[in-house]
Amino acid sequence: MNNRLRELREQQGWSQGQLAERLAVSRQTVNALETGKYDPSLPLAFRIAQLFAAPIERIFLYEE
C-alpha cells in the first residue's frame, strides 16, 4: 500500500523519530511505513489520520 506519510511528515518539519514519538511507535516502524514495507494496523492508521487531520484515504493509497 502506498502512502503520503513521508510527505506529510516533512511538511510538518518532523523527523522520523519525532513522528514515532507522537504515534507511540518506534522510528523503525515509521521508516517501514514510509517505505511501504509495513502496512499499519487499523488503530495506527486512525492515529496517523487524526495526527495529520486528514481522512485515512488521503494518507494511504490502496492499489489492487
Biopython code that builds the backbone (N, CA, C, O; Angstrom):
import numpy as np
from Bio.PDB.StructureBuilder import StructureBuilder

atoms = [
    (1, "MET", "N", (0.839, -1.169, 0.000)),
    (1, "MET", "CA", (0.000, 0.000, 0.000)),
    (1, "MET", "C", (0.892, 1.242, 0.000)),
    (1, "MET", "O", (1.787, 1.377, 0.834)),
    (2, "ASN", "N", (0.642, 2.117, -0.918)),
    (2, "ASN", "CA", (1.389, 3.369, -0.965)),
    (2, "ASN", "C", (0.800, 4.361, 0.034)),
    (2, "ASN", "O", (-0.362, 4.253, 0.424)),
    (3, "ASN", "N", (1.613, 5.319, 0.436)),
    (3, "ASN", "CA", (1.116, 6.325, 1.373)),
    (3, "ASN", "C", (1.866, 7.639, 1.188)),
    (3, "ASN", "O", (2.891, 7.703, 0.508)),
    (4, "ARG", "N", (1.332, 8.678, 1.808)),
    (4, "ARG", "CA", (1.909, 10.020, 1.735)),
    (4, "ARG", "C", (2.553, 10.401, 3.062)),
    (4, "ARG", "O", (2.748, 11.585, 3.337)),
    (5, "LEU", "N", (2.879, 9.424, 3.877)),
    (5, "LEU", "CA", (3.363, 9.694, 5.223)),
    (5, "LEU", "C", (4.636, 10.539, 5.233)),
    (5, "LEU", "O", (4.732, 11.501, 5.995)),
    (6, "ARG", "N", (5.601, 10.192, 4.405)),
    (6, "ARG", "CA", (6.850, 10.960, 4.367)),
    (6, "ARG", "C", (6.581, 12.416, 3.983)),
    (6, "ARG", "O", (7.097, 13.339, 4.614)),
    (7, "GLU", "N", (5.783, 12.607, 2.961)),
    (7, "GLU", "CA", (5.441, 13.958, 2.500)),
    (7, "GLU", "C", (4.770, 14.762, 3.613)),
    (7, "GLU", "O", (5.132, 15.916, 3.848)),
    (8, "LEU", "N", (3.802, 14.165, 4.296)),
    (8, "LEU", "CA", (3.095, 14.857, 5.369)),
    (8, "LEU", "C", (4.017, 15.145, 6.544)),
    (8, "LEU", "O", (3.958, 16.223, 7.136)),
    (9, "ARG", "N", (4.864, 14.188, 6.880)),
    (9, "ARG", "CA", (5.826, 14.374, 7.983)),
    (9, "ARG", "C", (6.772, 15.520, 7.665)),
    (9, "ARG", "O", (7.015, 16.379, 8.513)),
    (10, "GLU", "N", (7.306, 15.540, 6.450)),
    (10, "GLU", "CA", (8.253, 16.587, 6.071)),
    (10, "GLU", "C", (7.592, 17.966, 6.034)),
    (10, "GLU", "O", (8.233, 18.968, 6.350)),
    (11, "GLN", "N", (6.318, 18.023, 5.651)),
    (11, "GLN", "CA", (5.597, 19.301, 5.665)),
    (11, "GLN", "C", (5.531, 19.870, 7.080)),
    (11, "GLN", "O", (5.529, 21.088, 7.260)),
    (12, "GLN", "N", (5.479, 19.002, 8.073)),
    (12, "GLN", "CA", (5.438, 19.440, 9.470)),
    (12, "GLN", "C", (6.831, 19.746, 10.017)),
    (12, "GLN", "O", (6.966, 20.318, 11.099)),
    (13, "GLY", "N", (7.861, 19.365, 9.271)),
    (13, "GLY", "CA", (9.223, 19.578, 9.725)),
    (13, "GLY", "C", (9.652, 18.588, 10.807)),
    (13, "GLY", "O", (10.543, 18.881, 11.604)),
    (14, "TRP", "N", (9.018, 17.418, 10.832)),
    (14, "TRP", "CA", (9.311, 16.406, 11.838)),
    (14, "TRP", "C", (10.287, 15.370, 11.303)),
    (14, "TRP", "O", (10.256, 15.029, 10.121)),
    (15, "SER", "N", (11.143, 14.876, 12.169)),
    (15, "SER", "CA", (11.991, 13.734, 11.834)),
    (15, "SER", "C", (11.162, 12.458, 12.000)),
    (15, "SER", "O", (10.060, 12.488, 12.548)),
    (16, "GLN", "N", (11.700, 11.358, 11.526)),
    (16, "GLN", "CA", (11.006, 10.089, 11.739)),
    (16, "GLN", "C", (10.865, 9.810, 13.234)),
    (16, "GLN", "O", (9.838, 9.296, 13.677)),
    (17, "GLY", "N", (11.883, 10.144, 14.001)),
    (17, "GLY", "CA", (11.835, 9.931, 15.442)),
    (17, "GLY", "C", (10.752, 10.761, 16.115)),
    (17, "GLY", "O", (10.063, 10.283, 17.016)),
    (18, "GLN", "N", (10.609, 11.992, 15.677)),
    (18, "GLN", "CA", (9.574, 12.858, 16.251)),
    (18, "GLN", "C", (8.173, 12.337, 15.929)),
    (18, "GLN", "O", (7.287, 12.349, 16.784)),
    (19, "LEU", "N", (7.983, 11.884, 14.696)),
    (19, "LEU", "CA", (6.692, 11.308, 14.331)),
    (19, "LEU", "C", (6.438, 10.036, 15.135)),
    (19, "LEU", "O", (5.325, 9.808, 15.609)),
    (20, "ALA", "N", (7.458, 9.222, 15.287)),
    (20, "ALA", "CA", (7.325, 7.987, 16.052)),
    (20, "ALA", "C", (6.882, 8.282, 17.479)),
    (20, "ALA", "O", (6.015, 7.589, 18.012)),
    (21, "GLU", "N", (7.460, 9.295, 18.099)),
    (21, "GLU", "CA", (7.064, 9.676, 19.466)),
    (21, "GLU", "C", (5.600, 10.081, 19.517)),
    (21, "GLU", "O", (4.877, 9.690, 20.434)),
    (22, "ARG", "N", (5.162, 10.856, 18.548)),
    (22, "ARG", "CA", (3.766, 11.312, 18.529)),
    (22, "ARG", "C", (2.791, 10.157, 18.332)),
    (22, "ARG", "O", (1.654, 10.210, 18.801)),
    (23, "LEU", "N", (3.241, 9.110, 17.633)),
    (23, "LEU", "CA", (2.376, 7.965, 17.362)),
    (23, "LEU", "C", (2.568, 6.821, 18.358)),
    (23, "LEU", "O", (1.838, 5.831, 18.313)),
    (24, "ALA", "N", (3.540, 6.952, 19.250)),
    (24, "ALA", "CA", (3.868, 5.908, 20.232)),
    (24, "ALA", "C", (4.282, 4.608, 19.543)),
    (24, "ALA", "O", (3.847, 3.519, 19.917)),
    (25, "VAL", "N", (5.148, 4.755, 18.514)),
    (25, "VAL", "CA", (5.732, 3.601, 17.823)),
    (25, "VAL", "C", (7.238, 3.862, 17.706)),
    (25, "VAL", "O", (7.717, 4.936, 18.072)),
    (26, "SER", "N", (7.972, 2.884, 17.199)),
    (26, "SER", "CA", (9.412, 3.061, 17.026)),
    (26, "SER", "C", (9.713, 3.831, 15.733)),
    (26, "SER", "O", (8.887, 3.894, 14.822)),
    (27, "ARG", "N", (10.904, 4.409, 15.680)),
    (27, "ARG", "CA", (11.341, 5.072, 14.453)),
    (27, "ARG", "C", (11.412, 4.071, 13.318)),
    (27, "ARG", "O", (11.138, 4.412, 12.168)),
    (28, "GLN", "N", (11.780, 2.831, 13.634)),
    (28, "GLN", "CA", (11.855, 1.791, 12.610)),
    (28, "GLN", "C", (10.478, 1.516, 12.001)),
    (28, "GLN", "O", (10.368, 1.235, 10.808)),
    (29, "THR", "N", (9.436, 1.598, 12.820)),
    (29, "THR", "CA", (8.075, 1.411, 12.310)),
    (29, "THR", "C", (7.717, 2.525, 11.343)),
    (29, "THR", "O", (7.142, 2.268, 10.286)),
    (30, "VAL", "N", (8.052, 3.760, 11.694)),
    (30, "VAL", "CA", (7.779, 4.891, 10.800)),
    (30, "VAL", "C", (8.528, 4.693, 9.485)),
    (30, "VAL", "O", (7.964, 4.913, 8.413)),
    (31, "ASN", "N", (9.793, 4.280, 9.559)),
    (31, "ASN", "CA", (10.571, 4.039, 8.345)),
    (31, "ASN", "C", (9.928, 2.952, 7.494)),
    (31, "ASN", "O", (9.818, 3.103, 6.278)),
    (32, "ALA", "N", (9.507, 1.872, 8.113)),
    (32, "ALA", "CA", (8.879, 0.773, 7.373)),
    (32, "ALA", "C", (7.561, 1.213, 6.741)),
    (32, "ALA", "O", (7.235, 0.789, 5.632)),
    (33, "LEU", "N", (6.811, 2.048, 7.428)),
    (33, "LEU", "CA", (5.570, 2.584, 6.857)),
    (33, "LEU", "C", (5.876, 3.447, 5.640)),
    (33, "LEU", "O", (5.247, 3.299, 4.592)),
    (34, "GLU", "N", (6.845, 4.349, 5.784)),
    (34, "GLU", "CA", (7.167, 5.270, 4.699)),
    (34, "GLU", "C", (7.704, 4.556, 3.465)),
    (34, "GLU", "O", (7.465, 4.999, 2.341)),
    (35, "THR", "N", (8.415, 3.472, 3.657)),
    (35, "THR", "CA", (8.994, 2.751, 2.519)),
    (35, "THR", "C", (8.071, 1.655, 1.983)),
    (35, "THR", "O", (8.420, 0.953, 1.034)),
    (36, "GLY", "N", (6.900, 1.512, 2.591)),
    (36, "GLY", "CA", (5.934, 0.528, 2.108)),
    (36, "GLY", "C", (6.231, -0.896, 2.511)),
    (36, "GLY", "O", (5.640, -1.828, 1.965)),
    (37, "LYS", "N", (7.137, -1.087, 3.459)),
    (37, "LYS", "CA", (7.481, -2.435, 3.912)),
    (37, "LYS", "C", (6.515, -2.941, 4.976)),
    (37, "LYS", "O", (6.535, -4.120, 5.331)),
    (38, "TYR", "N", (5.671, -2.047, 5.483)),
    (38, "TYR", "CA", (4.750, -2.391, 6.566)),
    (38, "TYR", "C", (3.461, -1.617, 6.367)),
    (38, "TYR", "O", (3.482, -0.410, 6.122)),
    (39, "ASP", "N", (2.334, -2.316, 6.473)),
    (39, "ASP", "CA", (1.027, -1.669, 6.439)),
    (39, "ASP", "C", (0.557, -1.500, 7.879)),
    (39, "ASP", "O", (0.666, -2.435, 8.673)),
    (40, "PRO", "N", (0.043, -0.339, 8.224)),
    (40, "PRO", "CA", (-0.335, -0.106, 9.609)),
    (40, "PRO", "C", (-1.573, -0.894, 10.013)),
    (40, "PRO", "O", (-2.403, -1.249, 9.176)),
    (41, "SER", "N", (-1.679, -1.158, 11.297)),
    (41, "SER", "CA", (-2.917, -1.712, 11.829)),
    (41, "SER", "C", (-3.989, -0.638, 11.685)),
    (41, "SER", "O", (-3.674, 0.535, 11.486)),
    (42, "LEU", "N", (-5.227, -1.029, 11.784)),
    (42, "LEU", "CA", (-6.309, -0.053, 11.672)),
    (42, "LEU", "C", (-6.228, 1.003, 12.778)),
    (42, "LEU", "O", (-6.390, 2.187, 12.483)),
    (43, "PRO", "N", (-5.985, 0.625, 14.045)),
    (43, "PRO", "CA", (-5.857, 1.667, 15.072)),
    (43, "PRO", "C", (-4.709, 2.646, 14.784)),
    (43, "PRO", "O", (-4.852, 3.847, 15.013)),
    (44, "LEU", "N", (-3.572, 2.141, 14.285)),
    (44, "LEU", "CA", (-2.453, 3.020, 13.961)),
    (44, "LEU", "C", (-2.813, 3.932, 12.791)),
    (44, "LEU", "O", (-2.468, 5.114, 12.803)),
    (45, "ALA", "N", (-3.493, 3.404, 11.795)),
    (45, "ALA", "CA", (-3.908, 4.224, 10.653)),
    (45, "ALA", "C", (-4.813, 5.364, 11.116)),
    (45, "ALA", "O", (-4.693, 6.490, 10.632)),
    (46, "PHE", "N", (-5.717, 5.075, 12.049)),
    (46, "PHE", "CA", (-6.591, 6.121, 12.584)),
    (46, "PHE", "C", (-5.805, 7.154, 13.375)),
    (46, "PHE", "O", (-6.100, 8.345, 13.286)),
    (47, "ARG", "N", (-4.804, 6.723, 14.152)),
    (47, "ARG", "CA", (-3.973, 7.683, 14.905)),
    (47, "ARG", "C", (-3.215, 8.594, 13.953)),
    (47, "ARG", "O", (-3.101, 9.796, 14.192)),
    (48, "ILE", "N", (-2.692, 8.015, 12.863)),
    (48, "ILE", "CA", (-1.964, 8.806, 11.867)),
    (48, "ILE", "C", (-2.901, 9.824, 11.230)),
    (48, "ILE", "O", (-2.548, 10.996, 11.095)),
    (49, "ALA", "N", (-4.095, 9.380, 10.837)),
    (49, "ALA", "CA", (-5.062, 10.285, 10.210)),
    (49, "ALA", "C", (-5.455, 11.402, 11.163)),
    (49, "ALA", "O", (-5.582, 12.556, 10.751)),
    (50, "GLN", "N", (-5.648, 11.068, 12.432)),
    (50, "GLN", "CA", (-6.011, 12.083, 13.414)),
    (50, "GLN", "C", (-4.871, 13.084, 13.613)),
    (50, "GLN", "O", (-5.107, 14.289, 13.694)),
    (51, "LEU", "N", (-3.642, 12.586, 13.692)),
    (51, "LEU", "CA", (-2.490, 13.456, 13.886)),
    (51, "LEU", "C", (-2.359, 14.474, 12.755)),
    (51, "LEU", "O", (-2.054, 15.642, 12.998)),
    (52, "PHE", "N", (-2.590, 14.031, 11.519)),
    (52, "PHE", "CA", (-2.448, 14.918, 10.370)),
    (52, "PHE", "C", (-3.769, 15.582, 9.968)),
    (52, "PHE", "O", (-3.829, 16.300, 8.970)),
    (53, "ALA", "N", (-4.827, 15.337, 10.751)),
    (53, "ALA", "CA", (-6.150, 15.925, 10.486)),
    (53, "ALA", "C", (-6.571, 15.710, 9.033)),
    (53, "ALA", "O", (-6.993, 16.640, 8.345)),
    (54, "ALA", "N", (-6.444, 14.461, 8.586)),
    (54, "ALA", "CA", (-6.783, 14.118, 7.209)),
    (54, "ALA", "C", (-7.484, 12.763, 7.188)),
    (54, "ALA", "O", (-7.211, 11.914, 8.036)),
    (55, "PRO", "N", (-8.371, 12.555, 6.241)),
    (55, "PRO", "CA", (-9.002, 11.238, 6.116)),
    (55, "PRO", "C", (-7.954, 10.163, 5.783)),
    (55, "PRO", "O", (-6.966, 10.432, 5.101)),
    (56, "ILE", "N", (-8.186, 8.974, 6.267)),
    (56, "ILE", "CA", (-7.253, 7.866, 6.019)),
    (56, "ILE", "C", (-6.966, 7.704, 4.532)),
    (56, "ILE", "O", (-5.824, 7.474, 4.135)),
    (57, "GLU", "N", (-8.000, 7.824, 3.716)),
    (57, "GLU", "CA", (-7.808, 7.594, 2.280)),
    (57, "GLU", "C", (-6.975, 8.687, 1.595)),
    (57, "GLU", "O", (-6.552, 8.498, 0.454)),
    (58, "ARG", "N", (-6.730, 9.811, 2.254)),
    (58, "ARG", "CA", (-5.817, 10.825, 1.716)),
    (58, "ARG", "C", (-4.371, 10.538, 2.075)),
    (58, "ARG", "O", (-3.450, 11.095, 1.477)),
    (59, "ILE", "N", (-4.175, 9.656, 3.067)),
    (59, "ILE", "CA", (-2.832, 9.311, 3.510)),
    (59, "ILE", "C", (-2.389, 7.979, 2.917)),
    (59, "ILE", "O", (-1.267, 7.843, 2.429)),
    (60, "PHE", "N", (-3.277, 7.010, 2.966)),
    (60, "PHE", "CA", (-2.962, 5.664, 2.466)),
    (60, "PHE", "C", (-3.710, 5.421, 1.171)),
    (60, "PHE", "O", (-4.933, 5.546, 1.101)),
    (61, "LEU", "N", (-2.948, 5.069, 0.146)),
    (61, "LEU", "CA", (-3.486, 4.924, -1.197)),
    (61, "LEU", "C", (-3.527, 3.442, -1.572)),
    (61, "LEU", "O", (-2.491, 2.818, -1.804)),
    (62, "TYR", "N", (-4.731, 2.897, -1.625)),
    (62, "TYR", "CA", (-4.899, 1.479, -1.924)),
    (62, "TYR", "C", (-4.759, 1.214, -3.413)),
    (62, "TYR", "O", (-5.358, 1.896, -4.244)),
    (63, "GLU", "N", (-3.954, 0.207, -3.729)),
    (63, "GLU", "CA", (-3.809, -0.222, -5.122)),
    (63, "GLU", "C", (-4.038, -1.713, -5.198)),
    (63, "GLU", "O", (-3.519, -2.466, -4.374)),
    (64, "GLU", "N", (-4.808, -2.147, -6.174)),
    (64, "GLU", "CA", (-5.073, -3.582, -6.336)),
    (64, "GLU", "C", (-3.932, -4.257, -7.030)),
    (64, "GLU", "O", (-3.975, -5.467, -7.254)),
]
sb = StructureBuilder()
sb.init_structure("model")
sb.init_model(0)
sb.init_chain("A")
sb.init_seg("    ")
for serial, (resi, resn, name, xyz) in enumerate(atoms, 1):
    if name == "N":
        sb.init_residue(resn, " ", resi, " ")
    sb.init_atom(name, np.array(xyz, "f"), 0.0, 1.0, " ", f" {name:<3s}", serial, name[0])
structure = sb.get_structure()
